[in-house]
Structures are given as C-alpha cells and as structure tokens.
Amino acid sequence: MTPAEVVPPTPAGGEPSAGLRPWLLVAGCHRSGTSAITGALVALGLQGVDESDRIDALESNAEHWESLSVALFNESLLLGHDGTWDAPPDDGELPRQASGAEQGRLDTMLSKAYPGPEPGVLKDPRISLLLPFWRSVLGGHLAAVWIWRSPQAVALSLERRDSLPVENGLALWDHYVRSTALGLDGLPVYVLRYEDVIEEPDATLALLARWLEDQTGLSPGATPRLDEAVSSLDPGLRHQRPPADQPVPETILHTVAWLEDHGGAHDAWSARPPDAVDSHLASLISARRQLAPLVRRQLAPLVRRTNELEEEVRALQRERAGSAAEIARLHEALAECRRDLDAERRVTRQMTRSASWKITRPLRAAGAFRPRRPG
C-alpha cells in the first residue's frame, strides 16, 4: 500500500479525519511562487485557509495563503529531527507516518483551519520535505500542484529575504526539488513553471483548471472563475530576475532541463530527477544541518511560547464563538417577542375597528363610570 492509499481513521476525540475530504497540495521550494499559485487556486473556487489561522501578510509576500498552525507544526517536526526549513534533514531521517496522537491533533488543526466543506488547498513549502508524512495524514483523496522557479531567481530571493548566500540558495533549491520528486510518487500531479504563470497567466491557469476538473472532488465548479484567478496574480511579485552571467552548476542546469521536460499533467507521478548531485552544494546543506541543534535550542522557548499563545487565541475564538451564539439566541428570542407583539397589535386594531366594538362603545363607557360614594 502506497502512502497515497493510507486513509487515517476518525480519531476518538470526534474530529472529522482529514482523509475524509479531498485535498490539493501545493508543493515547491520557498520563494518559488507557491503563494501566488495558491491564491489563484482559491480564486478558482477551492477552499483556502481560514483568516483566523492564516499567516499575516509581509512586505516580501503580500499573501501567504498559509496556515500558521501547520507551519509551526512542520517547523517543530523538522527541528525534532535536527533540521530546519533551510537546513533540511536527510529524507531517510524524517517520519513517513503520523502517530495516532499526531493524527488526532492534525485533524483538529485542519478542521479549524479549513472549516468549510469544500476541498482544501494546503500550502507550506516545508511539506515538500515531509510529503510521505502528510500523505499519511491527508489520506487518499489527494492531488498536487508542483510549482518551480528558476533556481537563480530563488537563490537571489532567499539572499534578499533571509541573507542566505546564493550558493546555499541553489543547494536548497536542488534539495527541495529532489525531495518533492520522490515524495509525490504515484500522485496525480500538475507541474508548473512560475515564470509561465506570471508571463502567460490566462493560458496557464486555463490548463490548470481543466486538469482540476478531471480530479475526483477537486473540480472548482462548472464555470471556474478564471478571470478572478488571473487578477489574483501580481506580476510585481517577480522581484528577482537572475543576471544572464550568473554561474550555475552543471547538475542544476540538468535538473532545470528535466523539470522543463516534465511540465504539465501527470496521472500518476513517477519521474525521477537526474542522479548527479553537486557534491559542493550537498556539503553546504550538511554544514547548515550541523547548526540545527543549536538553532533548536535557541528557538525552543519561542516555539513553546508561540504554541501557548496560539492556544490562548483559539480559546478566545471559542469563547467569542460561544458569546456570538448566545447573542444570536437572544436576538432570535427578541425577534419572536416582537412578532408576537405585532400580531397582538393587529388583532387589537382589527377588533377596535369592528362594528360590534363601535356599537358597544356606550356600554363600555358606562361600565367604566363609577360614581363616588359619599364619604
């Protein structure tokens, strides 16, 4: 049984299992356009992460379309295996299956991050490193959109945002590509080049929407909102254009050519990237990975405090939701009283306008008269 066929059971806590709904994964390295394509998919009609759990927009990225709770979980998972998003562990060291406790926690997390019944679009570049694990969580109703971008552009963007040396950025791009290619094995996959999305959005998104229509449970509807999807793309997001003379290792160029050859729709992904790996780039990842335990110790208090604050926010949201429900109940009770009052007023008005009411008026007046008794 492949990871794509594993459908997790409904947890004992009562939360619906993530595997009971269709999911569309957005895979790709950081700074590769994953946010842009996720926004377009949401505009087409799929469900994005709820605002209550969405990472705040940044100057470097207007809208992430990314779950804060999922991102924190993934980073904690990487840290627990002596890695980070920019110093990923070896693929063989990462978990391939969620434990029962993790499944229950993630079911709860996802049901709050994606409260609607529509198929969800799940995006976090870290998932590209953790695909076997997340496939076990999400179950069998699963497909993926893999978006990639020029490795030079990714490296320059990472240098600008994170002060990551360009060589390290190229090494990271290569690692993410290889992890993604292996992790998507057997899934329905659509491969996109980010530059094509920005330069030819109408044609590119139309083909993507047509592919979605063929995926079980993932069709955005009879009339996908292509105009909205195209309008959601901001060409200004293409900040970095690599210089023509920027040196790139030969192995990276071979991987780029391989990606170009495998663009478009795949009913069941099975392609493997070129075997050759630049040893110098691999050593850069290894060197950064050795710093991960130190990073973990430094970040542990912040991660712990972030999780605590996240739970406080959720408690306040639950409290607010309870208050909102009580207010709604009172409003309904008030509306019902007003309806009853209006009905009684109508009956009274009809009665006072009737002929019998007018005829008996003198009797009512006489009955109301009460002579005062002598004191």
Contacts in CASP RR format, 6 or more apart in sequence:
PFRMAT RR
TARGET T0000
AUTHOR 0000-0000-0000
METHOD contacts of the structure
MODEL  1
MTPAEVVPPTPAGGEPSAGLRPWLLVAGCHRSGTSAITGALVALGLQGVD
ESDRIDALESNAEHWESLSVALFNESLLLGHDGTWDAPPDDGELPRQASG
AEQGRLDTMLSKAYPGPEPGVLKDPRISLLLPFWRSVLGGHLAAVWIWRS
PQAVALSLERRDSLPVENGLALWDHYVRSTALGLDGLPVYVLRYEDVIEE
PDATLALLARWLEDQTGLSPGATPRLDEAVSSLDPGLRHQRPPADQPVPE
TILHTVAWLEDHGGAHDAWSARPPDAVDSHLASLISARRQLAPLVRRQLA
PLVRRTNELEEEVRALQRERAGSAAEIARLHEALAECRRDLDAERRVTRQ
MTRSASWKITRPLRAAGAFRPRRPG
2 185 0 8 1.000
2 186 0 8 1.000
3 96 0 8 1.000
3 97 0 8 1.000
3 131 0 8 1.000
3 132 0 8 1.000
3 135 0 8 1.000
3 136 0 8 1.000
4 135 0 8 1.000
4 139 0 8 1.000
4 140 0 8 1.000
4 142 0 8 1.000
4 186 0 8 1.000
4 187 0 8 1.000
5 139 0 8 1.000
5 140 0 8 1.000
6 97 0 8 1.000
6 135 0 8 1.000
6 136 0 8 1.000
6 139 0 8 1.000
6 140 0 8 1.000
7 17 0 8 1.000
7 19 0 8 1.000
7 139 0 8 1.000
7 140 0 8 1.000
8 17 0 8 1.000
8 18 0 8 1.000
8 19 0 8 1.000
8 98 0 8 1.000
8 103 0 8 1.000
8 107 0 8 1.000
8 136 0 8 1.000
8 137 0 8 1.000
8 139 0 8 1.000
9 17 0 8 1.000
10 16 0 8 1.000
10 17 0 8 1.000
10 20 0 8 1.000
10 107 0 8 1.000
11 17 0 8 1.000
11 100 0 8 1.000
11 103 0 8 1.000
11 104 0 8 1.000
11 107 0 8 1.000
11 108 0 8 1.000
13 104 0 8 1.000
15 104 0 8 1.000
15 107 0 8 1.000
15 108 0 8 1.000
15 111 0 8 1.000
16 107 0 8 1.000
16 111 0 8 1.000
17 103 0 8 1.000
17 107 0 8 1.000
18 106 0 8 1.000
18 107 0 8 1.000
18 110 0 8 1.000
18 111 0 8 1.000
18 137 0 8 1.000
18 138 0 8 1.000
18 139 0 8 1.000
19 137 0 8 1.000
19 138 0 8 1.000
19 139 0 8 1.000
19 140 0 8 1.000
19 141 0 8 1.000
20 141 0 8 1.000
21 114 0 8 1.000
21 117 0 8 1.000
21 119 0 8 1.000
21 120 0 8 1.000
21 141 0 8 1.000
22 119 0 8 1.000
22 120 0 8 1.000
22 141 0 8 1.000
22 142 0 8 1.000
22 143 0 8 1.000
22 215 0 8 1.000
22 216 0 8 1.000
22 217 0 8 1.000
22 218 0 8 1.000
23 119 0 8 1.000
23 120 0 8 1.000
23 121 0 8 1.000
23 122 0 8 1.000
23 138 0 8 1.000
23 139 0 8 1.000
23 141 0 8 1.000
23 142 0 8 1.000
23 143 0 8 1.000
24 41 0 8 1.000
24 46 0 8 1.000
24 119 0 8 1.000
24 120 0 8 1.000
24 121 0 8 1.000
24 122 0 8 1.000
24 142 0 8 1.000
24 143 0 8 1.000
24 144 0 8 1.000
24 145 0 8 1.000
24 212 0 8 1.000
24 215 0 8 1.000
24 218 0 8 1.000
25 122 0 8 1.000
25 123 0 8 1.000
25 127 0 8 1.000
25 131 0 8 1.000
25 134 0 8 1.000
25 138 0 8 1.000
25 142 0 8 1.000
25 143 0 8 1.000
25 144 0 8 1.000
25 145 0 8 1.000
26 34 0 8 1.000
26 37 0 8 1.000
26 38 0 8 1.000
26 41 0 8 1.000
26 121 0 8 1.000
26 122 0 8 1.000
26 123 0 8 1.000
26 144 0 8 1.000
26 145 0 8 1.000
26 147 0 8 1.000
27 34 0 8 1.000
27 127 0 8 1.000
27 128 0 8 1.000
27 131 0 8 1.000
27 144 0 8 1.000
27 145 0 8 1.000
27 146 0 8 1.000
27 147 0 8 1.000
27 180 0 8 1.000
27 184 0 8 1.000
28 34 0 8 1.000
28 125 0 8 1.000
28 128 0 8 1.000
28 146 0 8 1.000
28 147 0 8 1.000
28 148 0 8 1.000
28 176 0 8 1.000
28 180 0 8 1.000
29 125 0 8 1.000
29 128 0 8 1.000
29 148 0 8 1.000
29 149 0 8 1.000
29 154 0 8 1.000
29 172 0 8 1.000
29 173 0 8 1.000
29 176 0 8 1.000
29 177 0 8 1.000
29 180 0 8 1.000
30 85 0 8 1.000
30 86 0 8 1.000
30 125 0 8 1.000
30 154 0 8 1.000
30 158 0 8 1.000
30 172 0 8 1.000
30 176 0 8 1.000
31 149 0 8 1.000
31 153 0 8 1.000
31 154 0 8 1.000
31 157 0 8 1.000
31 158 0 8 1.000
31 161 0 8 1.000
32 125 0 8 1.000
32 147 0 8 1.000
32 148 0 8 1.000
32 149 0 8 1.000
32 154 0 8 1.000
32 194 0 8 1.000
33 147 0 8 1.000
33 149 0 8 1.000
33 194 0 8 1.000
33 197 0 8 1.000
33 237 0 8 1.000
34 123 0 8 1.000
34 125 0 8 1.000
34 147 0 8 1.000
35 61 0 8 1.000
35 63 0 8 1.000
35 64 0 8 1.000
35 65 0 8 1.000
35 66 0 8 1.000
35 123 0 8 1.000
36 194 0 8 1.000
36 197 0 8 1.000
36 198 0 8 1.000
36 232 0 8 1.000
36 233 0 8 1.000
36 234 0 8 1.000
36 237 0 8 1.000
37 145 0 8 1.000
37 147 0 8 1.000
37 192 0 8 1.000
37 194 0 8 1.000
37 197 0 8 1.000
38 48 0 8 1.000
38 65 0 8 1.000
38 66 0 8 1.000
38 121 0 8 1.000
38 123 0 8 1.000
39 48 0 8 1.000
39 63 0 8 1.000
39 65 0 8 1.000
39 121 0 8 1.000
39 229 0 8 1.000
39 232 0 8 1.000
40 197 0 8 1.000
40 201 0 8 1.000
40 205 0 8 1.000
40 208 0 8 1.000
40 229 0 8 1.000
40 230 0 8 1.000
40 232 0 8 1.000
40 233 0 8 1.000
41 48 0 8 1.000
41 121 0 8 1.000
41 145 0 8 1.000
41 208 0 8 1.000
41 220 0 8 1.000
41 229 0 8 1.000
42 48 0 8 1.000
42 65 0 8 1.000
42 121 0 8 1.000
42 232 0 8 1.000
43 225 0 8 1.000
43 228 0 8 1.000
43 229 0 8 1.000
43 231 0 8 1.000
43 232 0 8 1.000
44 205 0 8 1.000
44 209 0 8 1.000
44 212 0 8 1.000
44 220 0 8 1.000
44 224 0 8 1.000
44 225 0 8 1.000
44 226 0 8 1.000
44 228 0 8 1.000
44 229 0 8 1.000
45 118 0 8 1.000
45 220 0 8 1.000
45 221 0 8 1.000
45 224 0 8 1.000
45 225 0 8 1.000
46 118 0 8 1.000
46 119 0 8 1.000
46 120 0 8 1.000
46 121 0 8 1.000
46 212 0 8 1.000
46 218 0 8 1.000
46 220 0 8 1.000
47 114 0 8 1.000
47 116 0 8 1.000
47 118 0 8 1.000
47 119 0 8 1.000
47 120 0 8 1.000
47 121 0 8 1.000
48 65 0 8 1.000
48 114 0 8 1.000
48 120 0 8 1.000
48 121 0 8 1.000
49 65 0 8 1.000
49 66 0 8 1.000
49 67 0 8 1.000
49 70 0 8 1.000
49 113 0 8 1.000
49 114 0 8 1.000
49 121 0 8 1.000
49 122 0 8 1.000
50 112 0 8 1.000
50 113 0 8 1.000
50 114 0 8 1.000
50 115 0 8 1.000
52 112 0 8 1.000
52 317 0 8 1.000
53 67 0 8 1.000
53 68 0 8 1.000
53 69 0 8 1.000
53 112 0 8 1.000
53 113 0 8 1.000
54 64 0 8 1.000
54 65 0 8 1.000
54 66 0 8 1.000
54 67 0 8 1.000
54 68 0 8 1.000
55 64 0 8 1.000
55 66 0 8 1.000
55 67 0 8 1.000
55 68 0 8 1.000
55 71 0 8 1.000
57 63 0 8 1.000
57 64 0 8 1.000
58 64 0 8 1.000
60 160 0 8 1.000
60 161 0 8 1.000
61 237 0 8 1.000
62 234 0 8 1.000
62 237 0 8 1.000
64 123 0 8 1.000
65 121 0 8 1.000
65 123 0 8 1.000
66 123 0 8 1.000
66 124 0 8 1.000
67 109 0 8 1.000
67 113 0 8 1.000
67 122 0 8 1.000
67 124 0 8 1.000
68 310 0 8 1.000
69 109 0 8 1.000
69 112 0 8 1.000
69 113 0 8 1.000
69 310 0 8 1.000
70 109 0 8 1.000
70 110 0 8 1.000
70 113 0 8 1.000
70 122 0 8 1.000
70 124 0 8 1.000
71 124 0 8 1.000
71 126 0 8 1.000
72 303 0 8 1.000
72 306 0 8 1.000
72 307 0 8 1.000
72 310 0 8 1.000
73 105 0 8 1.000
73 106 0 8 1.000
73 109 0 8 1.000
74 85 0 8 1.000
74 124 0 8 1.000
74 126 0 8 1.000
74 127 0 8 1.000
74 130 0 8 1.000
75 84 0 8 1.000
75 85 0 8 1.000
75 126 0 8 1.000
75 303 0 8 1.000
76 303 0 8 1.000
77 94 0 8 1.000
77 95 0 8 1.000
77 130 0 8 1.000
77 133 0 8 1.000
78 84 0 8 1.000
78 85 0 8 1.000
78 88 0 8 1.000
78 89 0 8 1.000
78 94 0 8 1.000
78 126 0 8 1.000
78 129 0 8 1.000
78 130 0 8 1.000
79 292 0 8 1.000
79 295 0 8 1.000
79 296 0 8 1.000
79 299 0 8 1.000
79 300 0 8 1.000
79 303 0 8 1.000
80 296 0 8 1.000
81 89 0 8 1.000
81 93 0 8 1.000
81 94 0 8 1.000
81 95 0 8 1.000
82 89 0 8 1.000
82 93 0 8 1.000
82 289 0 8 1.000
82 292 0 8 1.000
82 293 0 8 1.000
82 296 0 8 1.000
83 89 0 8 1.000
83 289 0 8 1.000
83 292 0 8 1.000
83 295 0 8 1.000
83 296 0 8 1.000
84 292 0 8 1.000
84 295 0 8 1.000
85 125 0 8 1.000
85 126 0 8 1.000
85 129 0 8 1.000
86 158 0 8 1.000
86 162 0 8 1.000
86 164 0 8 1.000
86 168 0 8 1.000
86 172 0 8 1.000
86 288 0 8 1.000
87 285 0 8 1.000
87 288 0 8 1.000
87 289 0 8 1.000
87 291 0 8 1.000
87 292 0 8 1.000
87 295 0 8 1.000
88 129 0 8 1.000
88 172 0 8 1.000
88 175 0 8 1.000
88 176 0 8 1.000
88 179 0 8 1.000
88 285 0 8 1.000
88 289 0 8 1.000
89 129 0 8 1.000
89 289 0 8 1.000
89 292 0 8 1.000
91 129 0 8 1.000
91 179 0 8 1.000
91 182 0 8 1.000
94 129 0 8 1.000
94 130 0 8 1.000
94 132 0 8 1.000
94 133 0 8 1.000
95 130 0 8 1.000
95 132 0 8 1.000
95 133 0 8 1.000
96 132 0 8 1.000
96 133 0 8 1.000
96 136 0 8 1.000
97 132 0 8 1.000
97 133 0 8 1.000
97 136 0 8 1.000
98 106 0 8 1.000
98 133 0 8 1.000
98 136 0 8 1.000
98 137 0 8 1.000
102 137 0 8 1.000
103 137 0 8 1.000
106 137 0 8 1.000
110 122 0 8 1.000
112 314 0 8 1.000
114 120 0 8 1.000
119 141 0 8 1.000
119 217 0 8 1.000
119 218 0 8 1.000
122 134 0 8 1.000
122 138 0 8 1.000
125 176 0 8 1.000
127 134 0 8 1.000
128 176 0 8 1.000
128 179 0 8 1.000
128 180 0 8 1.000
129 176 0 8 1.000
129 179 0 8 1.000
131 179 0 8 1.000
131 180 0 8 1.000
131 182 0 8 1.000
131 183 0 8 1.000
131 184 0 8 1.000
132 183 0 8 1.000
135 142 0 8 1.000
135 183 0 8 1.000
135 187 0 8 1.000
141 216 0 8 1.000
141 217 0 8 1.000
142 187 0 8 1.000
143 187 0 8 1.000
143 188 0 8 1.000
143 189 0 8 1.000
143 190 0 8 1.000
143 215 0 8 1.000
143 218 0 8 1.000
144 184 0 8 1.000
144 187 0 8 1.000
144 188 0 8 1.000
144 189 0 8 1.000
144 190 0 8 1.000
144 269 0 8 1.000
145 189 0 8 1.000
145 190 0 8 1.000
145 192 0 8 1.000
145 208 0 8 1.000
146 180 0 8 1.000
146 184 0 8 1.000
146 189 0 8 1.000
146 190 0 8 1.000
146 191 0 8 1.000
146 192 0 8 1.000
147 191 0 8 1.000
147 192 0 8 1.000
147 193 0 8 1.000
147 194 0 8 1.000
147 197 0 8 1.000
148 177 0 8 1.000
148 191 0 8 1.000
148 192 0 8 1.000
148 193 0 8 1.000
148 194 0 8 1.000
148 259 0 8 1.000
149 193 0 8 1.000
149 194 0 8 1.000
149 195 0 8 1.000
150 194 0 8 1.000
150 195 0 8 1.000
150 242 0 8 1.000
150 256 0 8 1.000
151 169 0 8 1.000
151 170 0 8 1.000
151 173 0 8 1.000
151 174 0 8 1.000
151 248 0 8 1.000
151 252 0 8 1.000
151 255 0 8 1.000
151 256 0 8 1.000
152 170 0 8 1.000
152 242 0 8 1.000
152 243 0 8 1.000
152 246 0 8 1.000
152 248 0 8 1.000
153 238 0 8 1.000
153 240 0 8 1.000
153 241 0 8 1.000
153 242 0 8 1.000
154 169 0 8 1.000
154 170 0 8 1.000
154 172 0 8 1.000
154 173 0 8 1.000
155 164 0 8 1.000
155 166 0 8 1.000
155 167 0 8 1.000
155 168 0 8 1.000
155 169 0 8 1.000
155 170 0 8 1.000
155 172 0 8 1.000
155 173 0 8 1.000
155 242 0 8 1.000
156 166 0 8 1.000
156 240 0 8 1.000
156 242 0 8 1.000
157 239 0 8 1.000
157 240 0 8 1.000
158 164 0 8 1.000
158 168 0 8 1.000
158 169 0 8 1.000
158 172 0 8 1.000
159 165 0 8 1.000
159 166 0 8 1.000
159 169 0 8 1.000
160 239 0 8 1.000
160 240 0 8 1.000
164 172 0 8 1.000
166 246 0 8 1.000
167 280 0 8 1.000
167 281 0 8 1.000
167 284 0 8 1.000
168 284 0 8 1.000
168 288 0 8 1.000
170 248 0 8 1.000
170 249 0 8 1.000
170 252 0 8 1.000
170 281 0 8 1.000
171 278 0 8 1.000
171 281 0 8 1.000
171 282 0 8 1.000
171 284 0 8 1.000
171 285 0 8 1.000
172 285 0 8 1.000
173 252 0 8 1.000
174 251 0 8 1.000
174 252 0 8 1.000
174 255 0 8 1.000
174 277 0 8 1.000
174 278 0 8 1.000
174 281 0 8 1.000
175 285 0 8 1.000
177 255 0 8 1.000
177 259 0 8 1.000
177 273 0 8 1.000
178 273 0 8 1.000
178 277 0 8 1.000
181 269 0 8 1.000
181 271 0 8 1.000
181 272 0 8 1.000
181 273 0 8 1.000
182 272 0 8 1.000
184 269 0 8 1.000
185 269 0 8 1.000
185 270 0 8 1.000
186 268 0 8 1.000
186 269 0 8 1.000
186 270 0 8 1.000
187 268 0 8 1.000
187 269 0 8 1.000
188 215 0 8 1.000
188 265 0 8 1.000
188 266 0 8 1.000
188 267 0 8 1.000
188 268 0 8 1.000
188 269 0 8 1.000
189 265 0 8 1.000
189 266 0 8 1.000
189 269 0 8 1.000
190 208 0 8 1.000
190 211 0 8 1.000
190 264 0 8 1.000
190 265 0 8 1.000
190 266 0 8 1.000
191 259 0 8 1.000
191 262 0 8 1.000
191 263 0 8 1.000
191 264 0 8 1.000
191 266 0 8 1.000
192 204 0 8 1.000
192 208 0 8 1.000
192 263 0 8 1.000
192 264 0 8 1.000
193 259 0 8 1.000
193 260 0 8 1.000
193 263 0 8 1.000
194 238 0 8 1.000
195 238 0 8 1.000
196 204 0 8 1.000
197 204 0 8 1.000
197 205 0 8 1.000
197 233 0 8 1.000
198 233 0 8 1.000
198 235 0 8 1.000
198 237 0 8 1.000
198 238 0 8 1.000
201 229 0 8 1.000
201 230 0 8 1.000
201 233 0 8 1.000
202 226 0 8 1.000
202 230 0 8 1.000
205 226 0 8 1.000
205 229 0 8 1.000
205 230 0 8 1.000
206 226 0 8 1.000
207 264 0 8 1.000
209 220 0 8 1.000
209 224 0 8 1.000
209 226 0 8 1.000
209 229 0 8 1.000
211 264 0 8 1.000
211 265 0 8 1.000
212 218 0 8 1.000
212 219 0 8 1.000
212 220 0 8 1.000
212 224 0 8 1.000
213 219 0 8 1.000
213 220 0 8 1.000
213 221 0 8 1.000
213 224 0 8 1.000
249 278 0 8 1.000
249 280 0 8 1.000
249 281 0 8 1.000
250 278 0 8 1.000
251 274 0 8 1.000
251 276 0 8 1.000
251 277 0 8 1.000
251 278 0 8 1.000
251 281 0 8 1.000
252 278 0 8 1.000
252 281 0 8 1.000
254 274 0 8 1.000
254 276 0 8 1.000
255 273 0 8 1.000
255 274 0 8 1.000
258 271 0 8 1.000
258 273 0 8 1.000
258 274 0 8 1.000
262 271 0 8 1.000
351 357 0 8 1.000
END
